[in-house]
Amino acid sequence: MTTAGCVAAVSIDDNGTDFRDTYVALGALYLCAVRCGMEPGSYFEEAAEISSSVSNMEQSSMRDFLLRFEGSAYFGESVAPKLD
């Protein structure tokens, strides 16, 4: 599955699983994409454009979740240090 396909699958889930699991899955995807020479941020933005803007159980819409992933505490603590 492509990076876009994986991000789309997370979008379709619409925060239906525990948000911590979603962070871990997106983090692994992000790291793999970077290691393959891709810029994953644009894929996250594209998926966010077609994602739900309605807040759900996690108090955040899927659109916001994807758009804010790179600025999240999880990204800063668990993903960014592995990008170096």
Summary of the structure (lengths in Angstrom):
residues: 84
radius of gyration: 11.8
end to end distance: 25.4
largest distance: 35.0
contacts: 233
relative contact order: 0.19
helix: 68%
strand: 0%
